[in-house]
Amino acid sequence: MVDFEKIISDLRMWNSGKAVLIHSTGDMFCSGSDLNYLRNESNPEAGYQMAVFMKHLLYEFSSLPLISVAYITGAGKLL
């Protein structure tokens, strides 16, 4: 999530860009968190803080003046 925050900051300064392509590595695409962090910080307060932070990041990402596309290889599910 911290990497995602840095990327959003970089994209905010990207004046010549038109679109963002998000892609998976191999056949795996994960929008979640680091599993080691989750194992060590597994409590309701940490979960709440993580959810609030991620909601903020997704809002910031969706507010960028760029078209975003996710390219997913392997299994995917449309919700």
C-alpha positions as semicolon CSV with decimal commas, in nm:
position;residue;x (nm);y (nm);z (nm)
1;M;0,000;0,000;0,000
2;V;0,291;0,232;0,066
3;D;0,425;0,158;-0,283
4;F;0,079;0,233;-0,424
5;E;0,078;0,567;-0,240
6;K;0,415;0,657;-0,397
7;I;0,292;0,558;-0,742
8;I;-0,018;0,775;-0,704
9;S;0,202;1,066;-0,601
10;D;0,421;1,012;-0,909
11;L;0,116;0,985;-1,137
12;R;-0,023;1,310;-0,999
13;M;0,291;1,486;-1,132
14;W;0,278;1,306;-1,471
15;N;0,160;1,581;-1,706
16;S;0,201;1,402;-2,039
17;G;0,028;1,075;-1,949
18;K;-0,314;0,970;-2,075
19;A;-0,367;0,626;-1,922
20;V;-0,246;0,378;-1,660
21;L;-0,217;0,006;-1,728
22;I;-0,213;-0,220;-1,422
23;H;-0,096;-0,573;-1,489
24;S;-0,028;-0,890;-1,300
25;T;0,298;-1,075;-1,258
26;G;0,252;-1,412;-1,423
27;D;-0,092;-1,558;-1,355
28;M;-0,138;-1,390;-1,018
29;F;-0,298;-1,053;-0,948
30;C;-0,332;-0,945;-0,587
31;S;-0,477;-0,618;-0,467
32;G;-0,421;-0,712;-0,105
33;S;-0,156;-0,652;0,157
34;D;0,170;-0,811;0,261
35;L;0,080;-1,142;0,429
36;N;0,362;-1,118;0,686
37;Y;0,232;-0,780;0,797
38;L;-0,120;-0,917;0,828
39;R;-0,004;-1,213;1,037
40;N;0,184;-0,985;1,278
41;E;-0,076;-0,706;1,297
42;S;-0,394;-0,911;1,302
43;N;-0,626;-0,710;1,526
44;P;-0,943;-0,507;1,466
45;E;-0,779;-0,164;1,503
46;A;-0,498;-0,243;1,257
47;G;-0,752;-0,385;1,014
48;Y;-0,963;-0,072;1,040
49;Q;-0,664;0,156;0,985
50;M;-0,554;-0,047;0,684
51;A;-0,904;-0,031;0,533
52;V;-0,928;0,346;0,584
53;F;-0,584;0,399;0,430
54;M;-0,667;0,179;0,129
55;K;-1,001;0,357;0,080
56;H;-0,812;0,688;0,075
57;L;-0,561;0,556;-0,180
58;L;-0,833;0,420;-0,408
59;Y;-1,016;0,752;-0,393
60;E;-0,694;0,936;-0,484
61;F;-0,627;0,692;-0,769
62;S;-0,979;0,726;-0,908
63;S;-0,948;1,106;-0,894
64;L;-0,648;1,112;-1,128
65;P;-0,723;1,256;-1,473
66;L;-0,613;0,930;-1,639
67;I;-0,786;0,632;-1,795
68;S;-0,706;0,317;-1,596
69;V;-0,713;-0,038;-1,730
70;A;-0,635;-0,364;-1,549
71;Y;-0,482;-0,635;-1,766
72;I;-0,520;-0,966;-1,586
73;T;-0,387;-1,298;-1,714
74;G;-0,514;-1,620;-1,561
75;A;-0,834;-1,646;-1,358
76;G;-1,036;-1,335;-1,288
77;K;-1,378;-1,257;-1,152
78;L;-1,594;-0,962;-1,244
79;L;-1,794;-0,836;-0,947
